[in-house]
Amino acid sequence: MNPLPPPDRLLLRAPNWLGDGVMALPAVRALRRACPQTELTVAAPAKLAALWRACPHIDHILPLESPRHYGTTVAALRKGKFATALLFPNSFRSGLEARLAGIGTLVAFDQPLRNLLVAHRVPRRAFDPARLHQMYDYLALAAAFGADPHGLAEPGPLLQLPAERAASAEAGAVVLCPGAAYGPAKRWPAERFAEVGRALAAQNLGPLIVAGAAGDAAAAAEVAALIPGARNAAGGTSLDEFMASIARARLVVTNDSGAMHLAAAFGVPGVAIFGSTEPKLTGPIGPSVRVERFHVPCSPCFRRECPIDFACMHGVSVDAVLAACAAALRP
């Protein structure tokens, strides 16, 4: 399939979740390389605007203030007067909103119902055991405009913290992120997180912060209460501030979550603990974050809650995570 010519202006409809947004960053970087003169605008939920402000490869951000309401999203897209859009989400809705906004050329994955709206349909990738990761799906979409679909074209961080935010963020902290929005099956037990936190605090590596979004507050509070001297910041920071705490951290310990993806995108040393999900599909992008998992026959199950014995997470030991932390911190 011949690539499309680079448009003068291109709207990128971003994924709606933080982790998915980070996994789309290699595609955005590859797209910038392929279309250096194209004006790139990312349309994303307003709550994720901070992520895209840290992406050096786009020109404009179009925050969607009420992404659940068709009318407000359509009106916001229409104001941009875009002729071409690349849709990262798989939903029919993303295509309908773009067409209702008057965008004539839509580029998206081949989807039976949405195909009625999409002018340029990208076939699903053939199975490739070396390229299972979700980032390759986004790269395949970017390849419609001539971008390299094969992976990370260059080393180095995918995100750059704005200078004013970097200057105001605390540096050198150990950040624990015990939450995970998907559900309890992605969360390592709180007492083990706390045991790791106490061991790291005893090493005097730096201030210890328990962090996360508002939905992580309960999990964070449980962990922070078990670590003397820990500061619980979960739910009390903006995404800008949360990203800064990750970007300036000495070490991040997390579940399979947005925090894991941010640490990897900033090139920060970290350890990510996997249970019900599969790192080959959604693991950290980049070598700075190490994965710890205990494989059992029913893993990955992708369930929100474990219906049996939670063996995948109980099998991940505190010693294994501490060893991974030590390895991540080595130069």
Helices and strands as residue ranges (DSSP letters): E 9-13, H 18-23, H 25-34, E 39-45, G 46-48, H 49-53, E 60-64, H 70-79, E 84-87, H 92-100, E 105-109, G 114-116, E 120-122, H 135-142, G 143-145, H 163-168, E 174-177, G 184-186, H 190-202, E 208-210, G 214-216, H 217-224, E 231-232, H 239-247, E 251-255, H 258-266, E 270-274, H 279-282, E 289-293, H 311-314, H 318-329
